[in-house]
Amino acid sequence: MSDYWADVHPGSSRRPAAWLASAQDDEAFFTSPTERYTVSSRALVSPQLDAVGEGTPQRLPFDVGTLRLRATATEASREVFIGIAPQTDVGAYLEGVHRTELRDVKFQPFRPVYREVPGSSTPAVPGAQQFWAASASGPGEQQLTWNIAPGNWTVVVMKADASLGVSADLQAGFRSDLIKPAAMGLLFAGILAILVGVPLLVLGAVGLGRGGGSPGQPPSRSAAAPDSAPASAMNSPLQFTGQLDPALSPWMWLVKWFLAIPHFFVLFFLWFAFAVTSIIAWFAILFTGRYPLSLFHFNVGVLRWNWRVAFYAYGVGGTDRYPPFSLSRTNYPANLEVDYPARLSRGLVLVKSWLLLIPHLLIVGAFTGTGTWAWRTEDGPAGVINDRGGGLSLLSLLVLIALVILLFTGSYPRPLFGLTMGINRWVYRVLIYGALLRDEYPHFRLDQGAYDPEPLQPPNADGRADLP
């Protein structure tokens, strides 16, 4: 019953999908878990439900929906009443009566949220009323079954003698002849969408990736890195740069998240396409040892676009220049390039995206995972206690500290900029390896600064390596 009340109430935290996760009994009802509800008033009532079945015929040749409610008094000596009736009749019956409205149901753990409606009147015995569409009353488990009908309805749980204090274990069940056809229709629509949508998506990605460059051809210096970037950094398969704007606005970062909303919207679909094309690339590498060139350029373009937006809005906040809506290389302060691999290991593709990445994923999770602070609050006069929480990742916290300092001093602290760049660089190395774009295993190294570090030089004649 708790699932039913929560699902039909728009403000509830319970999702309708919970019905599908519940057990199906031998009468083909999808049933909710049995939960205990205890209030000190004379009646526990559901929220004012929206019209159920409004505009439908009174009789149809199939079962639109059947609701089954079960209630068991927690005290074996008590008789429990459960009924469902039109809202107007219930409102008149409980006028001036102390009652409790169930406003919300929170799960994990289970906690009901109530609203007390004060009153001093004593209602008549509920079982003697004639307005109930369906009701059940007595000791032990009571059950009512009601065929959903047009109108606005309210569920009421009381003691059979209408005395103060209601405590009962409640369960809801729902059955409909429409569930199976609807499920089959959704399954068919989903299969059709995959068969049609995935090829179209891949063709679109191929078209967008065709202008990304040639295999093995390094990007031009004007697009990949400024003249001040170390030339030897171009030897790495990943070029990851971000130039701090020397004239950052002290306050503009407060609204960048809002200005970047169009980018977030586009990136949502780009990342979905990225996931699909990565699966296609996985099979291509497994059978051919090569990453399809157009898909390679498309996926690198998605990473490049994401990095620009992160550098602008939330990952660094290092520039006020608005990111371009482009997958291609542009003259922007933040840039990402990946050299196209001539060959990729066909065997390594089976394990590189998950097993080999576990150490890096643990580290990256520590950098970017959300740390949580928890506190407790009391909701409403019923005194229901709720745990609440929130938090920031280490990367987000560093960026926030740097931007607050920028707000009050007008200067972005260079050490924090270098550290945030190092964390982002580590994250994108892992992304590139996990997305199968390269076979070189990511370094366990926090390379800070705007540009990639120069690689170690080969040993000299005396056996010592020259450090950059």
Secondary structure, DSSP 8 states (H G I E B T S, - for coil): -HHHHHHHSTT-S--TTHHHHS-B-TTS-EE---EEEEESSSEEE------SSTTS-S--SS---EEEEEEEESSTT--EEEEEEEHHHHHHHTTTB-EEEEEEEETTTTEEEEEEE---B----GGG-S--SEEEEESSEEEEEEE--SS-EEEEEEETT--S-EEEEEEEEEE-TTHHHHHHHHHHHHHHHHHHHHHHHHHHHHHHHTTS--TT----HHHH--TTS-GGGGGSSEEEEE---TT--SSTHHHHHHHTHHHHHHHHHHHHHHHHHHHHHHHHHHHHSS--HHHHHHHHHHHHHHHHHIIIIIS-----S---S-SS--S-SEEEEE---S---TTGGGTTTTTTTHHHHHHHHHHHS---EEEEEEETTTTEEEEEEE---HHHHHHHHHHHHHHHHSS--HHHHHHHHHHHHHHHHHHHHHTTS--S---S----SSS-------B-TTS-B---
